[in-house]
Amino acid sequence: MTELIITEKPMAALKIATALGDSKPIKKTKGKSVYYEITRNKKEILVGCAVGHLFGLAEKIKSKWGTYPIFDIEWKPKADIDKNAKYTKSYVTLLKQLGKKADEFTVATDYDLEGAVIGANIIREALKLKDAKRMKFSTLTKDELNDSYTNASKHLDFNMIDAGETRHYLDWFYGINITSALSTSVKTATGRFKILSSGRVQSPTLKIIVDKEKEIKKFKPETYWEVYLDGLHKKEIILAKHKDDKIFDKKRKNEILKNTKNKPAKVSKLNEIKKNQNPPTPFDLTSLQIEAFRHLRISPKESSQVAQELYISGLISYPRTSSQKLPKSINYKKILKGLSKSYKKETAELLKKKTLKPNEGKKSDPAHPAIYPTGEKGSLSGKNARLYDLIVHRFLAVFGEPAIRLTVSAQINVNKEIFTLAGTTTIKPGWHTLYGKYAKFKEEEIPKMKEGDEIKVKKIQDEEKETQPPARYSQASIIKQMDKLNLGTKSTRAMIIDTLYNRGYIEGDQLEATELGMNIVEVLEKYSPKMLDEELTKHFEEEMGQIREGKVKKEKVISEAKKVLIEILNKFKKNEKVLGEDLSKATIETENKMRELGVCQKCGKGKLIIIHSKKTRKRFVACNAYPNCKTTYGLPQQGLLKKEKNPCKHDGFPQIKVITRGKRPWILCLNPKCPGKEEWKSSKPAYKFPSTEQAEKKKVSKK
């Protein structure tokens, strides 16, 4: 009797083989693919793996570009539909070969919607089976993997598979069809080919950002005043603000100044409030992404990727969870003992407790608990080490005692005009000590005083200010807003933001909608408001949740989605030309803006532009003041180019970010003689920087 266990990634295969085998697993390779042979209680087990999705959705029969709607799709090997996924072919071939040797089959992919679809497709499409056993685990630790194998379900979780497949179908239908409709409209109107993407979650998310941008553009600043009392309590300096705070009436401001001129000041009222500050709740993926961005400046996309690496290494539990709960079945003390060598002081404090009860949040996840460290040992560096440290401190903090914060406020009476000051301090740190450097709270203490104390007034003066526009979303705050509105899933939100960047719909660290992004939303509002309806998106998310619970059939949800989409696409088709003209104008404006890198350093008049030569198919940077200025700079010929907001710190030249698949982005200063050249040269893939003389010289349009 031979069993085949199927995992999601090669590293997971090694972890599972090591945990389940009676002895060290035997590694086997076929081409670039790998699997393991183990024996467990005299039973032969093969542990094979995928590399993520081995199958993807595609048309049964390829349609001509510009045809929509398209609904006739099926699962096909990814290697057949994506040239960048050719490497997956060998894994499919190997799993088929291993399947012929096996009598039993067990799926051990991640226990979530994506993992369910990955496993189901291998069982059905590659192995031509209808069912298999299912392992369910949240960590890749030996104990949990053994327990998961022993108690594996006899059948696949078909409700989870249906929910996952429904999401794939809906995302494909909306993504391909709407993108085709928008892109075709531009081609019809102008003859110019340009891919303009949109999607079921992408569009309402973009609208949120665009609405904020409109709010900022419409904003008109108002003048207001704040009135301050600068004085002394005994020998201690105090600065109190008038209780009216922002004063928009100039007469009222002048009245306050007149009433308080040369008048005595006394403390008229004191108030003390002690507040218990409960420990934080355990991390779900969204709160981890927010805290990682806040404390470590790691983007939501990166934090999700790094967390997945920590999980695969066996150091943390499964990160793509929406749970804020830690079940009692987790051995808290065992984890703390495992962490004790690196976090001796914090763990010693917690291990003294008779009982360990975490402060849990409201959110739960049917598949996985909140994120927690396993206590396993590992060697980490860089972002992995920093994110792991944050996760460990959060885990420790949830078991801490409440902190106590004291707020002391005082009112100062100056001829019946009341000025206030307040300060908050921590009088019992509680869980703050366990959260360490991540427990950042402002400590501000006011002088000790009592009612009736005199205040020596040095001066009372006003300060003129202007109201500020609303702040743009950051990558963290937009993820939080998407979570609040139930747009997308915990694992896809960061990718959606990344897509908006790559399509040129948004830019900047503080998410600013480009002209193209705003125009896309304007067009959709005009011709298809349903595409932007967050309630519709939320409705489908809820229905997919009901599929997961077995309350709704996937066919019903897919049918409903098709009906809505057909209505949207019919409107697009009727207005194709005018829609395309509007989009084309915005596209050109945005592309020109994205190509501009700044003022030419040599002539000081022209602008440096990224040029794509149709003749030589090369790209370079040139000054648009040609022929008066013939300045050019070479560029890498591979990778996505994005202009950097800040100039080079070494010489003030414009900089470009180069993004290459599979490699970390690197920053390039245009100046080949930049003093910091060696710094960026050592931080990037091998690349020979072209000299100015080698750069292509081509006449540049002043557009």
N, C-alpha and C positions, 0 to 999 in steps of 0.2 A: 504494500500500500504506500503510495507516494502522494504527498500533498504539495500544492503550489500556493505560496503566499505572495500576494501582489501588493507592493508598497508604492507610495507616490513619488519618492525620490531615492537615488542611490544611497545617500547617507542613512535614510530611514531603513533601507534594506539591511545595511550593515548592523545598525542598532538592534533591529528585531532578530536577525540571525544570531548575533552575539548573546542576546538575552534568552532566546529559546533553546539554543543548542546545548547538548550535554557536554560538548567540548568546543574548542575554537572552530569557527566556521571556515569552510574551504572556499576561497574566492575563485570564481571562474570568469573568464572573459571571452566574449565572442565579438571580434571587431572592436568597436568602441563601447559596447554594452557589457554590463557586469551582472552576475547573479551569485548566490551563495548556496552551498550544500551543507546541511546540518543533519544531525541525528538527534531525535528526542524520544527517549524511552523506546529505543530500537526502531522508531518510525523514521523513514527518510522524508526530509522536507527540503524543497527548493524555494528559495526566497528571491523572487524576481522583482523588477521595479519599472516604473514609468519615469518620465522626466517631466512631470506636470501633465498637461493634456496631450494625449497621443492622437486624439480625434477631435475634429472641429466641424462646425456646420458649414455647408456649402450647397449651392444649387445642384439639383440632380442633373439638369442639362443647362450648360452655361448660356445665359442670355446676352444679347447685344447690349453694350454699355448705353445707359440712358433709359433702359426698360424698367418700368416700375408700375404697379407693385409686384414684388416677387415673394411668393410664399412656398413654392415647391422646393423644399430643401431636405437634406438628409445628413447624417453623420458620415464623414469621410476621414481617412488618415490625414493628419495635419501635414505630413510630408508631401501630400498630393495637392494641397491647396495653399501652402505657404512656403515660398522658396527659402525663407529663413528657418524653417522647421525641418529641413531635410535630415538633420541628425536624429530625429525621432523614429525614422524608418527602421533602423537597426534594433531599436527597443521593441517595436511591434513584432518584428521577425523573430527575435529571441523569445518573447513571451509565447508566441505561437508554437515554437519548438518545445519549450518547457511544458506547455499545456498538453502536448501529445504524450508526455512521460507521466503525467499526473492522473490520479483517480479522484482526488479531493481538491477543492479550490476555496481559498479564503482571501477576502479583500481586506487589506490593512492600510488603505489610504487614509488621509486625514478625515476625521468624522465631521464633515460639514458638507454644504451643498456642492462645492467644487470637487471635494474628494469623492463624494458619492457618485457624481457624474463621471469622473475619471475612472473609478473602479468599475462602474456599470458598463461603460463603453468597452473596456478591455474584456470583460466577461462576455458581452454580447457580440461585439464587432470583431474582436481578435480571436477569441476562443470559441465563439458560436455556442455559448451556453445561455441558459435562462436564469440561473440562480447560483448562489455561492454562500458560504458562511461569511460572517462579518465581525471583525475585531473592532472594538471601540475603546479608545484611550485618549488621555489628555496630556500625557507626558511620555517621553521615550526612555523612561527609567526601567531597569530590569524587573523590579517588582510589579509595576503596573502592566508592563507588556506580558509578563507571564500570566497575570490575573486576566488580562484581556483575551489571551489565547485560550485559556482554560474555560472561560465563560463566553466565548464567541457566540453570537447569534447564529441560528441555523439558516437564516435567510438574510438577504440584503434588505436594507431599509428602503422599500420601494416608494414610500411617501416622500422621503428625503430626495431620492433620485428624481421623482416627478417634479418636485419643487425646483431642484437645480436645473433640470432640463427646460422647464418652463421659462426660467430666467434667461437661459441661453437663447431660446427661441424668440422671446420678446425683444431682447437686446439686438439680436440679429435682424429681425423684421424692421425695427425702428431705425437702427443704425444704418443698415445698407439702403433701405428704401428712402429715407429722408435725405441721406447724404447724396444719393443718386438724383433725387428730385432737385435739390439745391444746386448741385454741380451742373446738371443738365440745363437748368434755367440760365446759368451764366453762359454756357456753350451756345445755347439757342439764341440768346440776345446779342452776343458779341463775337462768337466764334472762338472764344478764348477758353482753354481748358484749365479749370481750377477746382481741386477737391475742397468742398466745404462740408465738413462733417457736422452731424447733429445726432442726438440720441434721446432715448426715453428718459434718462436721468440727466444727461449732459445739458439739455435745453433748459429745464427749469432751474438748474444750478447756475447756468450762465445768466438767466434772468435775474436771479437774486443779486448777482454781482453788478449787472447793468443797472438795476433799480437803484442800487447804492450809488453808482456813478452819476445817475441822473439827479439824485438827491444832492450830491456834492456840487454838480454843475449849476443847479438852480439856487443853491444856497447864497443868500445875501447877508454879509456880516452886519451885525448891529453893534453900535457903540454902547458900552455900559461902564459903570464905575464900581470899584470896590473901595471902601473906606477903612483904613487901618489905624489902630492906636499903637504907637511905638512908645513903650515906657519901661519902668523899673518897678519890681516888687522887691523892696529892700535893695539888694545889690544885683538881683537877677533880672536879666533882660526878658521882657515879654513882648509878643506881637499878637494883638487881638484884632479880629475883623468884625465890622458892624454886622449885626444879626440879619440885616436885609440882604446880605450877600451881594448878588448882582443887582445893581441899581440902574435901571434904564431911564429914569426920569432925572434930568440934570438939576431941576429945581429941588427935588428931594435930596440929591447929593449935596447941593449947596446949603440946604437947610440943616443937614447933619453937621457940616463943617461950622456953620454959624452957631448952632446950638452948643457945640462942644468947645468953642474957642475960649481958652483960658479958664476952663471950668475944672473943678476937682473930680477925681475918679476914685471910686471905691468898689471893692468886690461885693456884689449884691447877692450872689447866689453861687453855691458850690454843689456839684452832684457827682456821685461815684456809682459806677455800674460795673459789677463783676459778671463776666459771662464765661460759661463753660464752652470750650471749643472742642467739639468731638474729633476723634481721629479721622483721617480720610478713609474713604471706602477703597476696596481693592481695585486694581486697574482692570477695566475692559479695554479693548483696543482703542476706542475713541479717546478716553481719558489719558491713556498712555501717549497717544500721538500729541495731544494738547500739552501735556507736561513735558514731553521730550522737546517740543518746539520752544516752550517757554523757558526751560532751564538749560537745554543743551543746544538749542538752535538747530536741531535735526528735523528736517522736513517730515510731514506725515508719511509721504511715500517711502522715504529712507527708514523711518522708525519701524514701519511695517515690515520692510525687507530685513532689517537687522534683527527684529524680534523673531522672524521666521528662522533666521540662521541660528539664533540662540536656542530655539525650540528643537531644531534638527540636531543640534549639538547635545541635546539632553539637559540643558541648563535651566530652561523655564518651561512652563506648561504651554499648551497650544494658545497662541496669541490672538487669533482671529475669533474672538469671543465678544459677546455683548453682555456677559454676566458680570455683576459686581458682588458675587457671592462665593464664599469658600466653604464647601461642604465639610461636615465633621469627619468624613471618611479620610480626608487628607491628614497625614500624620505630621502635625505642626512641629512637635518637639523633635522628631527625627530630622526635619528640614532645618530647624534652628541649629541642631548639633552639627549638621553638615556645613552650615554657614559660619560656625563659630570660629574657625581658624582665621577667616578674613574679616569677620565682624564680631570680634571677641566681646567688646564692651556691651554692644547693643543686645547680642544674643544672651549674654549672661544675665542681663536685667530681666529679659522675658522668661528665661528658663527657671527663674526663682518663683514664678507664679504657679499657683496650684492648678488653675485652669486658664486656658488660652481661648478667648472668645473674640473673633474679629468684628470690627465695626463694618457691617455689610450695607451695601446700597440696595435700591429697589429693583434694579434691572437684573434679569436672569436670562439664561440661554439653555435651551433643552439639550444641547450637545456637549457644552464644555463649561467648567467653572471659570472664575476670574483668573487673571494671569498671576502666577506665583513662581518663585524660584524653586527648583527641585532640591537644592542642597548638594547637587553633584559637583565635582571638581572640574575645572576647565581653565585653559590658558587663553586669556583674551587681551585684546589691545584696541586702540582707537575707539571708534564709535560703538563697537560691540561691547567694549569694557564699560564705557560711559552709560550706555542704555541699560546694561545689566545692573550696574550700581544703582541706578534710579529704581529699577524694578525691585531689587532687594530691599532698599530703604523703604519703599512704599509698603512692601509686604510686612516689614518689621513694624512700621508705624500703625498699621491697622489694629495691632494688638495692644497699642499703648493706652495710657490713661488720658482722660480729657485734659487739655491745657486750660489754664485760667488766665484770661486777659482782663485787665482793669482799665476802664476808661474814666478819666477825671476831667470834668468840664467846669468852666467858671464863667460867670457873667460879670461884666464890669459896667457899672452905671456912671455915665458922664452926662449929667443934667438930663436924665431920663432917656438918653440915647444908649442903647445896650450894645456892648461889644462882647464877643465870645472868643474863647480859646479852649482847646481840648487836647488831650494827649492820651495815647493808649500804650500800655506796657504789659509784658508777660510777667505774671507773678508766680506762675507754676508752669514750667515748660511741658510737662507731660510727654505726649507723643512727639513734640518738636525734637527732642533729643534723638529719637529713633529715626526720624525723617532726615536728620542731619542738615546739610547745607541746602536741602530742597525746601526746608521750612523757612521761607523768607517772609518775615512780617516786620512792618515798620514799628520801631520802638521810639516813641516820642513822649517824654515826660515833661509836665509843666511844673513850675515852682510850687512848693508847698505853701498854701495860703489858707486863710479862713475868712468867713464873711465879716465885712466891716473893715478889712485891711485897706489901707490907702495905696493907690498906685500913682507913682510919680510919672506924669505925662511928659515925655520928651517932645513928641509931636503927634498930631492927628492929620493925616493927609489922604488924599484920594489917589487912585491909580486908574488911568483910563485904559480900557481893554476892548477887544472885539470878540464877538462870539465866533467860534470855530466850526468849520463844516464837520459833518459826521465822519468818523474814521472809516477808512476802507477795511475790508476783511483781510485778515492775515490767512496763511494757509491753515493755521490751527483753528481760528475762529470760524472759517467757512465750513470746516469739517464738523465742528460743533453744531453749526446751524443746520447742516444737512442731516445730522443725527437727530436733531430736534424735530425736523420736518419729515423724518423717515424717508429721505431721498437716498437711493442707493443702499448698499450694504456696508458693513464695517470694513470689509476687505476691498471694496471697489472705489470708495469715495476718493482716496488719495490719487488713484489712477485717473479718475474723471478730471480732477483739477490739473493733473499733468497733461492730459489731452487738450484741455482748454489753452494751456500755455503753448503746446506744440502747434496748435492750429492758428495761433496768433490772435485768439479771442481775448486773452488777458495778458498782462505783463506786470513786472515788478514784484518785489517782496510783499508789498501791500497791494492786494489784487486790484489792478486798475483795468477796467474794460477798454479795449481798443476800439477804434472807429468801426472795424470789421465786426467785433463782438457786439457792439451796440446796434449795428445795422442788421445783423442776423436776428437779434431779438425783435427789432422793429418790424422786420419782414414777417417773422413768425406771429407777432401780435396782430398784424394786419390780415394775414392770409390763413393762419392756423393757430389761434390762441390756445387750442387744446394741447399743442406740443409743449407749451410753457406752464401748463396747469399742474402745480405741485400736488393738488388734491387728486388728480387723475393718477399721477405717478404713485402717490401714497396708497391709493386704492389698489393698484396692481401689487404693490409690496405686501399689503395686508392679505390679498387673495393668495399670493404665493406662500404666505405664512399658514393660511388655511389648508393649502395643499399639503404642506409639511405635517399638519395635524390630522390629515385624512378627512377633512370636512368638505373639501371642494375637489373636483376632478380637474386635472391639468387641461383636458380638452376644452372645457368650458372657458377657462381663462384665456387660452390661446385664441379661441373663436372670438371672444369679446375684443381682444387686442387687435385682431385682424380687422374687425368691423370699424373700430375707431380709426385705425390707420388708413383704411380705404377712404374714409370721409376726408381725412387730412390731405391725402395725396390727390384726390379729385379736385380740391380747391387749388392745389399747386399747379396742376395740369392746365386748369382754366386760365391762370394768370402767369403762365411760364415766362413769357417775354418781358413783361414789366418787372416781374420779380427778379429776373436775371440782370436787367439793367441796373436796378437798385443795388444788388449784391456786387456786381462788377465794379461799380464806382467805389464802393467801400473797400473792396479787395485791393484795388490799385493804390488807394490812399494809405492803407495799412502797410502794404508791402514796401512802398516808398519810405514810409516812416521807419520801418524795421531795418531797412538797408542803410539808413543814415547813421554814421558813427560819430559825427561831431565835426567841429571846425578843423580844417587842414592846418597842421602844425607849421608847415613851411610857408604858405602864402597868407594864411590868416584870414582869407576871404571866402574861399570855396568850402564845400562840405565833402567829407570823405564818404564815399558810397561803395557798398559791396556790389561788384559787377559779376554777372554770369555771362561769359562770352558764348554766343551761339555758334560762332565760327570754330573756336578751338575747344569748346566745352570745358574751359578752365574758369576758375573764379579767383578774383583778386580784389584789392581795394584801390580806388583811384579818386582823385580830386575832381569834382564836377566843374571846376573853373578852367578846364581844358579848352583851348590850347595854351592859355596864359600860364597855367600851372600844370606840369606834367608829372606830378607826384603819384607814385604807385607803390603798393605794398603787396607782398605775396601772402597767400592764405593756404592752409591745408586743403587738399582736394577731396578729403573724405570727412564725414561727420556733419551733424547739424550745427549750424552757426547761429549764435545769439549774441547780440551786442550787450556788453556789460554797462551797467548804469554809471559806475565809478571809473574815472581814468586811472591809469597806472600810477602807483604811489612813487615809482622811481623816476619817471620822466614826464608824467602828465599826458602821455599818448592815450588814445582810445584803446579799449580792450575788447576782446571777443571771447565768449565761452564756446568751447568745442565739445560737442556731445557725440560720442561714438558708442554704438551698441556693444554692450558687454564690458565697457571700460568706464572708469569714473571720469566725469567731466574735468576739463582743465582750462585755465585762463591764459589767453595769449595776448601779449602786448604787441601792437602793430610794428613798433620800432625794432628792426632787426639788431640794432646796436644798443638795446635797452640794458641799463646796468644790472637789472634783475633777471636777465636772460637765463643765467645758470639756475636760478631759483625755480622758474617754471619748467625749465628743460628737464630737471631732475624729477619733476612731479607728474610727468605725462608719458604716454607711449612714445616709442622712438619716432622721431619726425625731424627731417632736415628742413630747417627754416629757409625759405627762398630769399635770396638777397634782392634788394631793390632793382638791381640791374637785370636780374632774371625775371622779375615780374612782368607780366604781359602789359604792354602799353596799347591802350585802345581808346579811341575817342568816346567820351562819356556824355550821354544826353543830360541836359540840365533839368530834366523832369524830376 
